[in-house]
Amino acid sequence: MKLNLPNKMTLTRILLIPVFVIAFYLPLFGLNNYIVTAIFILAGVTDWFDGYLARRLNQQSAFGEFLDPVADKLMVSVALVLLVGAHPGWLLALPAAVIIGREITISALREWMANVGDRTKVAVSIIGKFKTAVQMLAIGFLLFEKSLGDFPTLQIGYVLLYIAASLTLWSMYLYLKAAWPTLNNENKEDTTT
């Protein structure tokens, strides 16, 4: 399989994850927060840009459709785990658990809905896109951490993360509500393993 430019950008996001983790922990002359925030922003920009390019250049592919959300969820999950490790306690662990738990739940729901031929009911919605934007902004602020003059970056990050967690629960409710008729269909054979 020959990789097109959007797929290469998506793979680059995944390859950036170990660099991101190393940069988070290595002492880099007091520049860690700048470097990890820059890596996270780069990942966020390529997340938007690879989808845009795939549509614009008519290079959409099944591989890209699979890999793009995986790359996004991996980067977000890794960033949240690192942040919870750096700031232990329920204040950050709670929204992180909600966000990661929702991602696992909706990924499983989409897979199951695809298996029963009803995936369109749980396609990405506008609330899901808005949630992602707020979540990326929150994580960026939390990674940067240092105040910029009077701008309390860390505190703003916490507030945005709770907003993102609320949007996460709301979007999960909407996806589950859309899928409920299919989930509740007792005429289907039991496919559990």
C-alpha positions as YAML, in Angstrom:
chain: A
units: angstrom
residues:
- id: 1
  name: MET
  ca: [0.00, 0.00, 0.00]
- id: 2
  name: LYS
  ca: [1.38, 3.39, -1.00]
- id: 3
  name: LEU
  ca: [0.82, 6.05, 1.64]
- id: 4
  name: ASN
  ca: [-0.59, 9.37, 0.54]
- id: 5
  name: LEU
  ca: [0.30, 12.70, 2.19]
- id: 6
  name: PRO
  ca: [-2.66, 12.76, 4.64]
- id: 7
  name: ASN
  ca: [-1.83, 9.21, 5.81]
- id: 8
  name: LYS
  ca: [1.83, 10.16, 6.26]
- id: 9
  name: MET
  ca: [0.75, 13.11, 8.40]
- id: 10
  name: THR
  ca: [-1.42, 10.82, 10.52]
- id: 11
  name: LEU
  ca: [1.43, 8.33, 10.97]
- id: 12
  name: THR
  ca: [3.72, 11.22, 11.94]
- id: 13
  name: ARG
  ca: [1.29, 12.08, 14.74]
- id: 14
  name: ILE
  ca: [1.59, 8.54, 16.07]
- id: 15
  name: LEU
  ca: [5.38, 8.59, 15.77]
- id: 16
  name: LEU
  ca: [5.44, 11.87, 17.71]
- id: 17
  name: ILE
  ca: [3.93, 10.17, 20.78]
- id: 18
  name: PRO
  ca: [7.21, 8.62, 22.07]
- id: 19
  name: VAL
  ca: [8.99, 11.93, 21.39]
- id: 20
  name: PHE
  ca: [6.23, 13.68, 23.35]
- id: 21
  name: VAL
  ca: [6.63, 11.30, 26.31]
- id: 22
  name: ILE
  ca: [10.42, 11.63, 26.35]
- id: 23
  name: ALA
  ca: [10.22, 15.42, 26.12]
- id: 24
  name: PHE
  ca: [7.74, 15.44, 29.01]
- id: 25
  name: TYR
  ca: [10.18, 13.69, 31.33]
- id: 26
  name: LEU
  ca: [13.67, 14.68, 30.19]
- id: 27
  name: PRO
  ca: [15.18, 17.82, 31.68]
- id: 28
  name: LEU
  ca: [15.42, 20.09, 28.63]
- id: 29
  name: PHE
  ca: [16.94, 23.27, 30.09]
- id: 30
  name: GLY
  ca: [13.62, 24.25, 31.64]
- id: 31
  name: LEU
  ca: [11.92, 24.26, 28.25]
- id: 32
  name: ASN
  ca: [9.87, 21.09, 28.66]
- id: 33
  name: ASN
  ca: [6.54, 22.88, 28.82]
- id: 34
  name: TYR
  ca: [7.32, 24.78, 25.61]
- id: 35
  name: ILE
  ca: [8.48, 21.66, 23.78]
- id: 36
  name: VAL
  ca: [5.65, 19.33, 24.86]
- id: 37
  name: THR
  ca: [3.06, 22.02, 24.18]
- id: 38
  name: ALA
  ca: [4.55, 22.61, 20.72]
- id: 39
  name: ILE
  ca: [4.47, 18.87, 19.97]
- id: 40
  name: PHE
  ca: [0.86, 18.65, 21.14]
- id: 41
  name: ILE
  ca: [-0.14, 21.69, 19.05]
- id: 42
  name: LEU
  ca: [1.66, 20.22, 16.03]
- id: 43
  name: ALA
  ca: [-0.31, 16.98, 16.52]
- id: 44
  name: GLY
  ca: [-3.57, 18.95, 16.78]
- id: 45
  name: VAL
  ca: [-2.83, 20.98, 13.65]
- id: 46
  name: THR
  ca: [-1.94, 17.87, 11.65]
- id: 47
  name: ASP
  ca: [-5.13, 16.22, 12.94]
- id: 48
  name: TRP
  ca: [-7.16, 18.96, 11.29]
- id: 49
  name: PHE
  ca: [-4.90, 19.37, 8.28]
- id: 50
  name: ASP
  ca: [-4.65, 15.70, 7.25]
- id: 51
  name: GLY
  ca: [-8.44, 15.42, 7.07]
- id: 52
  name: TYR
  ca: [-8.69, 18.66, 5.14]
- id: 53
  name: LEU
  ca: [-6.01, 17.53, 2.67]
- id: 54
  name: ALA
  ca: [-7.58, 14.10, 2.25]
- id: 55
  name: ARG
  ca: [-10.88, 15.72, 1.24]
- id: 56
  name: ARG
  ca: [-9.30, 18.52, -0.81]
- id: 57
  name: LEU
  ca: [-6.91, 16.23, -2.74]
- id: 58
  name: ASN
  ca: [-9.51, 13.45, -2.99]
- id: 59
  name: GLN
  ca: [-7.12, 11.12, -1.13]
- id: 60
  name: GLN
  ca: [-9.55, 9.68, 1.39]
- id: 61
  name: SER
  ca: [-8.83, 6.04, 2.16]
- id: 62
  name: ALA
  ca: [-10.09, 3.28, 4.42]
- id: 63
  name: PHE
  ca: [-6.65, 3.20, 6.07]
- id: 64
  name: GLY
  ca: [-6.84, 6.94, 6.77]
- id: 65
  name: GLU
  ca: [-10.39, 6.70, 8.10]
- id: 66
  name: PHE
  ca: [-9.21, 4.00, 10.51]
- id: 67
  name: LEU
  ca: [-5.89, 5.57, 11.52]
- id: 68
  name: ASP
  ca: [-6.93, 9.22, 11.99]
- id: 69
  name: PRO
  ca: [-9.19, 8.75, 15.03]
- id: 70
  name: VAL
  ca: [-6.73, 6.23, 16.50]
- id: 71
  name: ALA
  ca: [-3.90, 8.77, 16.30]
- id: 72
  name: ASP
  ca: [-6.07, 11.44, 17.92]
- id: 73
  name: LYS
  ca: [-7.23, 9.21, 20.76]
- id: 74
  name: LEU
  ca: [-3.70, 7.93, 21.42]
- id: 75
  name: MET
  ca: [-2.21, 11.41, 21.69]
- id: 76
  name: VAL
  ca: [-5.03, 12.71, 23.90]
- id: 77
  name: SER
  ca: [-4.95, 9.64, 26.17]
- id: 78
  name: VAL
  ca: [-1.17, 9.74, 26.56]
- id: 79
  name: ALA
  ca: [-1.25, 13.48, 27.31]
- id: 80
  name: LEU
  ca: [-3.97, 13.01, 29.95]
- id: 81
  name: VAL
  ca: [-2.12, 10.11, 31.61]
- id: 82
  name: LEU
  ca: [1.09, 12.18, 31.75]
- id: 83
  name: LEU
  ca: [-0.78, 15.16, 33.19]
- id: 84
  name: VAL
  ca: [-2.48, 13.04, 35.87]
- id: 85
  name: GLY
  ca: [0.94, 11.63, 36.77]
- id: 86
  name: ALA
  ca: [2.36, 15.15, 37.07]
- id: 87
  name: HIS
  ca: [-0.65, 16.45, 39.04]
- id: 88
  name: PRO
  ca: [-1.95, 13.49, 41.06]
- id: 89
  name: GLY
  ca: [-5.33, 13.82, 42.67]
- id: 90
  name: TRP
  ca: [-8.98, 13.66, 41.79]
- id: 91
  name: LEU
  ca: [-9.18, 17.18, 40.31]
- id: 92
  name: LEU
  ca: [-7.42, 16.11, 37.11]
- id: 93
  name: ALA
  ca: [-8.00, 12.35, 37.32]
- id: 94
  name: LEU
  ca: [-11.81, 12.70, 37.21]
- id: 95
  name: PRO
  ca: [-12.15, 14.55, 33.87]
- id: 96
  name: ALA
  ca: [-9.28, 12.48, 32.42]
- id: 97
  name: ALA
  ca: [-11.10, 9.25, 33.33]
- id: 98
  name: VAL
  ca: [-14.36, 10.57, 31.86]
- id: 99
  name: ILE
  ca: [-12.67, 11.57, 28.59]
- id: 100
  name: ILE
  ca: [-10.67, 8.35, 28.19]
- id: 101
  name: GLY
  ca: [-13.64, 6.20, 29.26]
- id: 102
  name: ARG
  ca: [-15.90, 7.91, 26.74]
- id: 103
  name: GLU
  ca: [-13.38, 7.37, 23.95]
- id: 104
  name: ILE
  ca: [-13.21, 3.65, 24.70]
- id: 105
  name: THR
  ca: [-17.01, 3.38, 24.97]
- id: 106
  name: ILE
  ca: [-17.73, 5.24, 21.72]
- id: 107
  name: SER
  ca: [-14.99, 3.38, 19.83]
- id: 108
  name: ALA
  ca: [-16.52, 0.08, 20.92]
- id: 109
  name: LEU
  ca: [-20.00, 1.34, 20.06]
- id: 110
  name: ARG
  ca: [-18.90, 2.42, 16.58]
- id: 111
  name: GLU
  ca: [-17.23, -0.94, 15.97]
- id: 112
  name: TRP
  ca: [-20.32, -2.82, 17.08]
- id: 113
  name: MET
  ca: [-22.63, -0.58, 15.04]
- id: 114
  name: ALA
  ca: [-20.43, -1.16, 11.98]
- id: 115
  name: ASN
  ca: [-20.69, -4.92, 12.55]
- id: 116
  name: VAL
  ca: [-24.48, -4.74, 12.49]
- id: 117
  name: GLY
  ca: [-24.46, -2.36, 9.49]
- id: 118
  name: ASP
  ca: [-25.71, 0.71, 11.35]
- id: 119
  name: ARG
  ca: [-22.52, 2.82, 11.71]
- id: 120
  name: THR
  ca: [-24.05, 5.98, 10.22]
- id: 121
  name: LYS
  ca: [-26.15, 6.44, 13.38]
- id: 122
  name: VAL
  ca: [-22.95, 7.10, 15.36]
- id: 123
  name: ALA
  ca: [-21.02, 9.17, 12.82]
- id: 124
  name: VAL
  ca: [-19.01, 12.10, 14.18]
- id: 125
  name: SER
  ca: [-21.32, 14.95, 15.17]
- id: 126
  name: ILE
  ca: [-20.77, 18.69, 15.53]
- id: 127
  name: ILE
  ca: [-20.88, 18.40, 19.33]
- id: 128
  name: GLY
  ca: [-18.12, 15.77, 19.10]
- id: 129
  name: LYS
  ca: [-15.99, 18.13, 17.01]
- id: 130
  name: PHE
  ca: [-16.59, 21.00, 19.42]
- id: 131
  name: LYS
  ca: [-15.70, 18.70, 22.33]
- id: 132
  name: THR
  ca: [-12.46, 17.78, 20.61]
- id: 133
  name: ALA
  ca: [-11.54, 21.44, 20.04]
- id: 134
  name: VAL
  ca: [-12.16, 22.38, 23.70]
- id: 135
  name: GLN
  ca: [-10.33, 19.26, 24.88]
- id: 136
  name: MET
  ca: [-7.25, 20.02, 22.73]
- id: 137
  name: LEU
  ca: [-7.18, 23.61, 23.96]
- id: 138
  name: ALA
  ca: [-7.51, 22.47, 27.59]
- id: 139
  name: ILE
  ca: [-4.70, 19.94, 27.28]
- id: 140
  name: GLY
  ca: [-2.49, 22.51, 25.56]
- id: 141
  name: PHE
  ca: [-2.95, 24.94, 28.46]
- id: 142
  name: LEU
  ca: [-2.39, 22.18, 31.03]
- id: 143
  name: LEU
  ca: [0.81, 21.08, 29.30]
- id: 144
  name: PHE
  ca: [2.15, 24.62, 29.13]
- id: 145
  name: GLU
  ca: [1.25, 25.09, 32.79]
- id: 146
  name: LYS
  ca: [3.21, 28.31, 33.42]
- id: 147
  name: SER
  ca: [1.24, 31.52, 33.71]
- id: 148
  name: LEU
  ca: [1.75, 34.02, 30.93]
- id: 149
  name: GLY
  ca: [1.85, 37.29, 32.81]
- id: 150
  name: ASP
  ca: [-1.55, 37.58, 34.48]
- id: 151
  name: PHE
  ca: [-3.03, 34.81, 32.33]
- id: 152
  name: PRO
  ca: [-3.46, 31.74, 34.60]
- id: 153
  name: THR
  ca: [-2.75, 29.05, 32.01]
- id: 154
  name: LEU
  ca: [-3.01, 26.05, 34.34]
- id: 155
  name: GLN
  ca: [-6.27, 27.20, 35.93]
- id: 156
  name: ILE
  ca: [-7.81, 27.97, 32.52]
- id: 157
  name: GLY
  ca: [-6.72, 24.50, 31.41]
- id: 158
  name: TYR
  ca: [-8.55, 22.92, 34.35]
- id: 159
  name: VAL
  ca: [-11.75, 24.87, 33.61]
- id: 160
  name: LEU
  ca: [-11.61, 23.97, 29.91]
- id: 161
  name: LEU
  ca: [-10.95, 20.32, 30.73]
- id: 162
  name: TYR
  ca: [-14.10, 20.18, 32.87]
- id: 163
  name: ILE
  ca: [-16.05, 21.83, 30.05]
- id: 164
  name: ALA
  ca: [-14.58, 19.23, 27.66]
- id: 165
  name: ALA
  ca: [-15.52, 16.41, 30.07]
- id: 166
  name: SER
  ca: [-19.10, 17.77, 30.23]
- id: 167
  name: LEU
  ca: [-19.27, 17.93, 26.43]
- id: 168
  name: THR
  ca: [-17.79, 14.42, 26.37]
- id: 169
  name: LEU
  ca: [-20.64, 13.09, 28.51]
- id: 170
  name: TRP
  ca: [-23.21, 15.00, 26.46]
- id: 171
  name: SER
  ca: [-21.87, 13.69, 23.15]
- id: 172
  name: MET
  ca: [-21.69, 10.15, 24.56]
- id: 173
  name: TYR
  ca: [-25.34, 10.44, 25.61]
- id: 174
  name: LEU
  ca: [-26.28, 11.58, 22.09]
- id: 175
  name: TYR
  ca: [-24.36, 8.70, 20.46]
- id: 176
  name: LEU
  ca: [-25.89, 6.14, 22.82]
- id: 177
  name: LYS
  ca: [-29.37, 7.61, 22.28]
- id: 178
  name: ALA
  ca: [-28.91, 7.36, 18.50]
- id: 179
  name: ALA
  ca: [-27.67, 3.78, 18.81]
- id: 180
  name: TRP
  ca: [-30.23, 2.68, 21.41]
- id: 181
  name: PRO
  ca: [-32.84, 1.33, 18.95]
- id: 182
  name: THR
  ca: [-30.17, -0.93, 17.46]
- id: 183
  name: LEU
  ca: [-28.69, -1.84, 20.86]
- id: 184
  name: ASN
  ca: [-32.15, -2.63, 22.21]
- id: 185
  name: ASN
  ca: [-33.18, -4.81, 19.26]
- id: 186
  name: GLU
  ca: [-33.83, -8.19, 20.85]
- id: 187
  name: ASN
  ca: [-34.33, -9.87, 17.49]
- id: 188
  name: LYS
  ca: [-30.65, -9.69, 16.66]
- id: 189
  name: GLU
  ca: [-28.50, -12.69, 17.48]
- id: 190
  name: ASP
  ca: [-26.24, -12.35, 20.51]
- id: 191
  name: THR
  ca: [-22.75, -11.52, 19.15]
- id: 192
  name: THR
  ca: [-20.92, -11.36, 22.49]
- id: 193
  name: THR
  ca: [-17.86, -13.51, 22.95]
...
